Amino acid sequence: MPPTHDGGSMNDVMTTKGRRGAVDPVRGALRKALEASGVPGAGVLARDAAAFAPAAGDTGVLRLPRAVRPRRTQPVSTTGAACALDCPHCGGKFLASMEDPDAAAANAAGADPPKSWLISGGCDAGGRVVPPAPGLLRALAATGRINWHPGLVSRADVEAMRGWVDRISFDFVGCDATIREVLGLDATVADYRAVYRLLGEIAPVVCHLVVGLHAGEVRGEYRALEVLAEEGVDALVLLVLWPAPGTGFAALSPPDLSEVHRVFCAARAQLPRADIGLGCMRPPGRYRVALDLVAAALGLDWIVQPTRPAADFLGDADAVFDECCAFLTDSTGTGGRC
């Protein structure tokens, strides 16, 4: 952990939201780390005092994120690696690392089952993630908490999951063109808002927003934030497009880091009371290092799988959260609020 000027720890207050430190020493160390990352634009951000303002405000301390390493949450795909949409940003690649239903059932029956489960899967042609079979749902719920990643589901799907889920992770998109051209869906932002409200009837909903989803361009992110602010969301997971090998976007570049920074700042400004964290999906390598440092500089509430340079600024090892970040939110309400 980097020392303060007096040689002590920068961590003077530990909270459930992360930790706090004296602003100047932390900022100085973050700036040096950003400049050393070598990512285009990182040095400019490092020298911009405004880039660090949202994290400190008028309190005189800099809020720093909590580290999340979700080794005790097991992702499950209800469809294996299959997905009818085959979207260019995913192409089923991210489903391949999840357990299929048979493996998940065996895991649940084992001697050391996970503490929680992320139930996801491929979509049908309408953007609906195929729900789990009742038998699998019962088996998983008997051993741990459930985070459901549903897509554009129907009321019947939602009612079938009532009483079984503890959190719902919902990908929100704020641009009709992105929904149509990237996801290949005949749907609109209004449809996403309606499903968000529907899901909120049965469990807290943690929205996810992918920056650069439209082939690396920022299109509907600011509109999405406006809608989510109108809906009064209390938690948001920020993600960044990873043009992963084997996907339709593999040849593209991730969004410019300075543009991502602006979206992150807008999220904090428009959702000032919300828990906001940096989630799993983001580009690897030097870009990821710089992005994690930006998240730390902005005082986001958590970073999932932080890179080593960012982890040096985060909480002690005992404070690392070992489940999906959706469970880190401290809300208990329903009705569309996270």
TAGI-V595269 format. One record per residue. N is the residue number from 1. RES is the residue in one letter. PHI is phi in degrees with one decimal (NA if undefined). Layout:
BEGIN
n:res:phi
N:RES:PHI
N:RES:PHI
END
This chain:
BEGIN
n:res:phi
1:M:NA
2:P:-61.5
3:P:-81.7
4:T:-80.9
5:H:-60.5
6:D:-90.9
7:G:88.5
8:G:-87.3
9:S:-75.8
10:M:-72.3
11:N:-84.8
12:D:-99.8
13:V:-141.2
14:M:-110.7
15:T:-129.0
16:T:-66.2
17:K:-85.3
18:G:135.5
19:R:-137.9
20:R:-128.9
21:G:-145.7
22:A:-59.9
23:V:-63.8
24:D:-61.6
25:P:-61.5
26:V:-68.0
27:R:-59.8
28:G:-61.2
29:A:-68.2
30:L:-63.6
31:R:-61.6
32:K:-62.1
33:A:-66.6
34:L:-62.5
35:E:-62.1
36:A:-74.9
37:S:-67.6
38:G:77.5
39:V:-80.9
40:P:-53.6
41:G:91.4
42:A:-65.6
43:G:-64.2
44:V:-63.0
45:L:-62.9
46:A:-62.8
47:R:-92.9
48:D:-96.2
49:A:-60.4
50:A:-64.7
51:A:-64.8
52:F:-106.1
53:A:-64.2
54:P:-60.3
55:A:-76.9
56:A:-103.0
57:G:56.6
58:D:-102.8
59:T:-85.3
60:G:80.5
61:V:-126.9
62:L:-103.8
63:R:-74.3
64:L:-120.7
65:P:-69.8
66:R:-93.4
67:A:-81.6
68:V:-122.4
69:R:-128.8
70:P:-79.8
71:R:-70.6
72:R:-102.4
73:T:-112.8
74:Q:-101.6
75:P:-74.3
76:V:-130.2
77:S:-105.7
78:T:-70.4
79:T:-119.2
80:G:65.7
81:A:-94.9
82:A:-85.0
83:C:-152.9
84:A:-69.4
85:L:-81.8
86:D:50.2
87:C:-64.3
88:P:-67.1
89:H:-85.7
90:C:-132.2
91:G:60.2
92:G:80.7
93:K:-58.7
94:F:-78.7
95:L:-84.2
96:A:-63.4
97:S:-86.5
98:M:-88.7
99:E:-72.8
100:D:-81.5
101:P:-56.1
102:D:-65.3
103:A:-65.3
104:A:-65.7
105:A:-62.9
106:A:-66.8
107:N:-63.7
108:A:-63.3
109:A:-86.4
110:G:-77.9
111:A:-75.5
112:D:-136.0
113:P:-70.2
114:P:-62.4
115:K:-75.9
116:S:-158.3
117:W:-132.5
118:L:-105.4
119:I:-95.2
120:S:-130.4
121:G:149.8
122:G:-75.2
123:C:-96.1
124:D:-85.3
125:A:-65.4
126:G:-97.3
127:G:86.0
128:R:-92.5
129:V:-74.5
130:V:-60.9
131:P:-65.7
132:P:-70.8
133:A:-65.1
134:P:-54.7
135:G:-64.4
136:L:-65.9
137:L:-59.7
138:R:-63.4
139:A:-64.3
140:L:-71.4
141:A:-65.5
142:A:-73.4
143:T:-113.4
144:G:-171.9
145:R:-72.4
146:I:-118.3
147:N:-112.1
148:W:-103.4
149:H:-113.4
150:P:-97.7
151:G:74.5
152:L:-85.8
153:V:-87.1
154:S:-94.4
155:R:-61.8
156:A:-62.5
157:D:-61.5
158:V:-63.9
159:E:-64.0
160:A:-67.6
161:M:-97.1
162:R:-58.0
163:G:87.5
164:W:-105.6
165:V:-107.2
166:D:-102.8
167:R:-142.6
168:I:-128.6
169:S:-99.7
170:F:-126.9
171:D:-74.7
172:F:-107.5
173:V:-123.9
174:G:-109.6
175:C:-141.1
176:D:-60.1
177:A:-65.2
178:T:-65.3
179:I:-59.6
180:R:-78.7
181:E:-87.0
182:V:-96.8
183:L:-85.8
184:G:70.0
185:L:-110.2
186:D:-89.6
187:A:-145.9
188:T:-134.4
189:V:-60.2
190:A:-61.3
191:D:-66.2
192:Y:-64.3
193:R:-63.4
194:A:-63.8
195:V:-68.1
196:Y:-56.0
197:R:-64.1
198:L:-63.8
199:L:-61.9
200:G:-65.8
201:E:-73.3
202:I:-117.5
203:A:-167.4
204:P:-61.4
205:V:-108.1
206:V:-106.8
207:C:-77.8
208:H:-119.5
209:L:-128.6
210:V:-93.7
211:V:-79.0
212:G:86.3
213:L:-57.5
214:H:-82.3
215:A:57.0
216:G:90.1
217:E:-95.0
218:V:-88.6
219:R:-117.8
220:G:-104.5
221:E:-62.9
222:Y:-70.3
223:R:-65.2
224:A:-59.8
225:L:-64.2
226:E:-61.6
227:V:-64.2
228:L:-64.4
229:A:-65.7
230:E:-62.8
231:E:-81.3
232:G:74.3
233:V:-64.6
234:D:-110.3
235:A:-150.3
236:L:-144.7
237:V:-104.0
238:L:-94.0
239:L:-125.4
240:V:-133.1
241:L:-53.0
242:W:-110.6
243:P:-73.2
244:A:-73.5
245:P:-55.9
246:G:88.3
247:T:-104.0
248:G:-66.6
249:F:-99.6
250:A:-57.3
251:A:-84.8
252:L:-85.5
253:S:-102.0
254:P:-66.9
255:P:-60.2
256:D:-56.6
257:L:-60.5
258:S:-68.1
259:E:-70.2
260:V:-60.9
261:H:-57.9
262:R:-64.2
263:V:-65.2
264:F:-61.4
265:C:-63.3
266:A:-63.8
267:A:-61.2
268:R:-66.3
269:A:-70.5
270:Q:-83.9
271:L:-125.0
272:P:-64.7
273:R:-104.5
274:A:-85.9
275:D:-79.6
276:I:-129.8
277:G:-134.2
278:L:-96.0
279:G:-90.3
280:C:-66.2
281:M:-79.6
282:R:-163.7
283:P:-63.2
284:P:-86.8
285:G:73.6
286:R:-62.5
287:Y:-60.0
288:R:-63.8
289:V:-58.2
290:A:-64.9
291:L:-61.1
292:D:-62.7
293:L:-66.9
294:V:-61.4
295:A:-61.5
296:A:-67.4
297:A:-64.1
298:L:-82.8
299:G:70.6
300:L:-61.4
301:D:-79.7
302:W:-158.2
303:I:-131.4
304:V:-84.1
305:Q:48.7
306:P:-63.8
307:T:-69.0
308:R:-57.4
309:P:-58.4
310:A:-73.4
311:A:-60.7
312:D:-63.3
313:F:-100.1
314:L:-97.7
315:G:-70.3
316:D:-64.8
317:A:-57.1
318:D:-67.1
319:A:-93.8
320:V:-65.5
321:F:-87.8
322:D:-105.3
323:E:-124.0
324:C:-53.9
325:C:-63.2
326:A:-60.6
327:F:-81.7
328:L:-76.7
329:T:-63.9
330:D:-99.6
331:S:-76.2
332:T:-125.5
333:G:-84.5
334:T:-129.7
335:G:76.5
336:G:89.5
337:R:-102.8
338:C:-74.1
END
